[in-house]
Amino acid sequence: MNKLIASCLIALTLSACGWHIRGAIDLPKDLSQLYISAIDSKGALMTELRQLLKTNRVSLVDDESQANYSLNILEESKDRRTAGVGGDTQSSSYELTLKAVYEIRLKNSSEVTKATAISVRSYNYNPGSINSATQEEILLDQEMRRELAQQMLRRLNAVVTNPPVEKNTSKDGKSKDSKSGNPTSSESKNGKASP
């Protein structure tokens, strides 16, 4: 009985301080199914993204028409540059940059949200300890991919929570908000662009 009470107290304390499972994001119910695609569908970033979505209880579908939203990774790139040079003019530290360009599409909508996720890390390099530097770079790559996947999921959450408003053009050539039918913020009621 004491163990049960102690477990409940620990659970309440952890939830009260804001602790949550790593990678867990409060996602709306609209995002129960998602279609994802990438140039490298079996790559490390896609694997990390799938794992993060699984952690957040999002089902992946094989057909884009089955999901309300789709996330398409258009481009991935990794860059490594010298960030510091020692007294012997040899590289003493490197900076790694991992970047992914992606788009989020809403089913039955022409609106596309394009975004770029970027993660940057640096590490010290010792030519006498090549194995440890290689291991550190591998660990940083994994950490950076996890961060990119989290950035993508947070952006997806923002798009689902606040979907983009489609703009329609009326017969008189004025842009109107598709939900309200009112002139867009860049136009006043008299049809002239506002400053």
Backbone torsions as a table, in degrees:
resi	resn	phi	psi	omega
1	MET	NA	-40.9	179.3
2	ASN	-63.8	-36.0	179.2
3	LYS	-65.7	-38.3	178.9
4	LEU	-64.8	-44.6	179.2
5	ILE	-64.8	-42.9	179.0
6	ALA	-63.2	-41.3	178.6
7	SER	-62.8	-42.7	178.9
8	CYS	-64.1	-41.9	179.0
9	LEU	-64.1	-41.0	178.1
10	ILE	-64.0	-44.1	179.3
11	ALA	-61.6	-43.0	178.8
12	LEU	-65.6	-41.1	179.6
13	THR	-63.6	-44.9	-179.6
14	LEU	-65.1	-40.9	-179.8
15	SER	-70.4	-32.3	-179.7
16	ALA	-70.7	-30.8	-178.4
17	CYS	-86.7	-1.0	177.0
18	GLY	91.7	8.1	179.7
19	TRP	-67.4	140.1	176.0
20	HIS	-150.7	165.3	-179.7
21	ILE	-62.2	138.8	-179.3
22	ARG	-57.7	128.2	179.3
23	GLY	89.4	-6.8	-178.9
24	ALA	-77.4	130.8	179.8
25	ILE	-130.6	137.2	176.5
26	ASP	-71.0	109.0	-178.3
27	LEU	-107.8	144.7	177.5
28	PRO	-69.1	159.9	-178.5
29	LYS	-65.4	-24.1	177.1
30	ASP	-59.2	-19.7	-175.3
31	LEU	-102.3	35.0	179.7
32	SER	-75.2	-24.1	177.7
33	GLN	-131.0	141.9	-177.7
34	LEU	-145.6	144.7	173.5
35	TYR	-107.5	128.6	176.9
36	ILE	-125.0	147.5	176.9
37	SER	-147.5	159.7	178.6
38	ALA	-157.9	162.9	175.9
39	ILE	-60.0	-43.9	177.7
40	ASP	-108.4	86.8	-173.8
41	SER	-68.0	-16.9	178.9
42	LYS	-108.5	10.9	-176.8
43	GLY	-72.4	172.1	-176.9
44	ALA	-65.9	-35.9	179.4
45	LEU	-67.6	-41.8	177.7
46	MET	-64.2	-39.3	177.7
47	THR	-61.5	-44.8	179.3
48	GLU	-64.4	-41.3	179.5
49	LEU	-65.2	-43.1	177.7
50	ARG	-60.1	-43.8	-179.5
51	GLN	-63.2	-42.5	179.4
52	LEU	-64.8	-40.8	177.9
53	LEU	-65.5	-38.9	177.4
54	LYS	-63.0	-42.5	177.7
55	THR	-58.9	-35.1	-178.8
56	ASN	-93.5	14.7	175.4
57	ARG	58.2	41.2	175.3
58	VAL	-103.9	125.2	179.1
59	SER	-83.5	134.8	176.4
60	LEU	-94.8	135.3	179.8
61	VAL	-111.2	154.6	-177.7
62	ASP	-86.0	-18.6	-176.9
63	ASP	-118.6	127.3	-176.8
64	GLU	-58.8	-29.8	-178.2
65	SER	-71.8	-13.6	-179.6
66	GLN	-84.9	-12.8	-175.7
67	ALA	-112.9	149.3	176.0
68	ASN	-73.5	-26.3	-178.3
69	TYR	-133.4	151.3	173.4
70	SER	-133.3	145.6	177.8
71	LEU	-122.3	119.6	-177.5
72	ASN	-118.5	118.9	176.6
73	ILE	-84.8	115.0	-174.3
74	LEU	-88.6	-31.7	-174.3
75	GLU	-155.9	139.4	173.9
76	GLU	-127.5	140.8	175.9
77	SER	-147.6	149.7	177.5
78	LYS	-129.5	135.4	-179.8
79	ASP	-129.8	141.2	176.7
80	ARG	-130.3	123.6	179.8
81	ARG	-134.1	156.8	178.2
82	THR	-70.7	127.0	-179.4
83	ALA	-106.1	-18.1	-180.0
84	GLY	-156.0	149.2	-179.3
85	VAL	-125.7	135.8	179.2
86	GLY	-81.7	-179.6	-179.8
87	GLY	-62.5	-24.3	179.1
88	ASP	-90.4	15.3	-178.5
89	THR	60.2	19.9	174.6
90	GLN	-97.3	151.5	178.7
91	SER	-60.5	130.7	178.3
92	SER	-112.1	-15.1	175.0
93	SER	-154.8	153.8	-179.8
94	TYR	-126.2	153.1	174.4
95	GLU	-116.5	127.7	178.2
96	LEU	-105.5	136.3	176.3
97	THR	-127.9	124.5	176.8
98	LEU	-116.3	129.5	-174.9
99	LYS	-134.7	140.8	175.6
100	ALA	-134.9	126.4	174.7
101	VAL	-98.9	129.2	-175.7
102	TYR	-144.6	167.0	176.7
103	GLU	-134.6	149.9	177.4
104	ILE	-118.1	127.8	-179.7
105	ARG	-119.1	139.8	174.0
106	LEU	-96.0	134.9	179.7
107	LYS	-57.2	139.8	178.6
108	ASN	58.8	33.5	178.7
109	SER	-137.2	146.7	177.2
110	SER	-88.5	-9.2	-178.9
111	GLU	-74.0	134.2	177.8
112	VAL	-127.5	132.0	175.3
113	THR	-102.6	113.3	177.4
114	LYS	-99.8	142.7	-179.1
115	ALA	-151.9	166.4	177.0
116	THR	-129.5	129.6	175.2
117	ALA	-104.4	132.2	-177.6
118	ILE	-132.6	138.6	174.4
119	SER	-133.4	133.9	-178.3
120	VAL	-127.8	133.5	176.4
121	ARG	-139.1	155.7	174.1
122	SER	-132.5	155.8	178.6
123	TYR	-148.9	153.6	178.3
124	ASN	-81.7	142.1	-177.8
125	TYR	-118.1	129.2	177.0
126	ASN	-119.5	112.1	-178.1
127	PRO	-59.0	-22.9	178.6
128	GLY	-78.8	-11.5	-178.2
129	SER	-132.1	63.6	-175.4
130	ILE	-63.3	-40.3	-178.4
131	ASN	-61.0	-43.0	-179.3
132	SER	-68.6	-35.9	177.6
133	ALA	-66.0	-39.5	178.0
134	THR	-64.7	-43.9	178.2
135	GLN	-62.0	-41.7	180.0
136	GLU	-63.9	-40.0	178.9
137	GLU	-65.2	-38.6	177.6
138	ILE	-63.1	-45.1	178.5
139	LEU	-64.0	-40.1	178.0
140	LEU	-65.1	-38.6	176.7
141	ASP	-58.2	-45.5	179.8
142	GLN	-62.8	-44.6	179.6
143	GLU	-63.1	-40.3	-179.3
144	MET	-68.5	-39.3	177.0
145	ARG	-63.7	-40.7	177.4
146	ARG	-61.2	-42.5	179.3
147	GLU	-64.8	-41.0	177.5
148	LEU	-61.4	-44.7	179.6
149	ALA	-61.3	-40.6	178.6
150	GLN	-66.6	-39.8	176.8
151	GLN	-61.1	-43.7	-180.0
152	MET	-62.7	-42.6	-178.6
153	LEU	-68.3	-37.8	176.5
154	ARG	-65.1	-39.8	178.0
155	ARG	-65.7	-42.4	177.7
156	LEU	-60.3	-42.8	177.6
157	ASN	-59.7	-42.5	179.2
158	ALA	-64.9	-39.6	179.7
159	VAL	-67.8	-40.5	179.8
160	VAL	-67.6	-41.8	-179.1
161	THR	-69.1	-38.4	-179.3
162	ASN	-128.7	76.5	-175.8
163	PRO	-61.3	147.3	179.0
164	PRO	-64.3	146.0	179.9
165	VAL	-91.6	123.5	178.5
166	GLU	-74.4	142.2	177.7
167	LYS	-103.8	130.9	176.1
168	ASN	-109.2	153.6	175.9
169	THR	-108.5	126.6	-179.5
170	SER	-79.6	176.4	-178.8
171	LYS	-60.2	-29.9	-178.8
172	ASP	-86.2	6.4	174.7
173	GLY	86.5	6.5	-179.6
174	LYS	-91.7	140.5	176.6
175	SER	-76.0	136.5	178.7
176	LYS	-131.5	149.6	175.1
177	ASP	-68.0	129.3	-175.3
178	SER	-68.0	-25.1	-178.4
179	LYS	-81.8	-47.0	-174.1
180	SER	-98.6	-23.0	-176.7
181	GLY	79.9	4.6	179.9
182	ASN	-82.9	157.6	175.1
183	PRO	-59.1	148.2	179.1
184	THR	-68.6	167.4	-174.6
185	SER	-63.1	-21.8	-179.2
186	SER	-82.6	-5.4	179.1
187	GLU	-121.1	142.3	173.9
188	SER	-89.7	178.3	-177.2
189	LYS	-66.1	-23.4	179.9
190	ASN	-85.5	3.7	174.8
191	GLY	90.1	-2.5	179.5
192	LYS	-94.2	146.1	179.6
193	ALA	-65.8	135.5	178.4
194	SER	-90.6	154.0	-177.6
195	PRO	-69.5	NA	NA
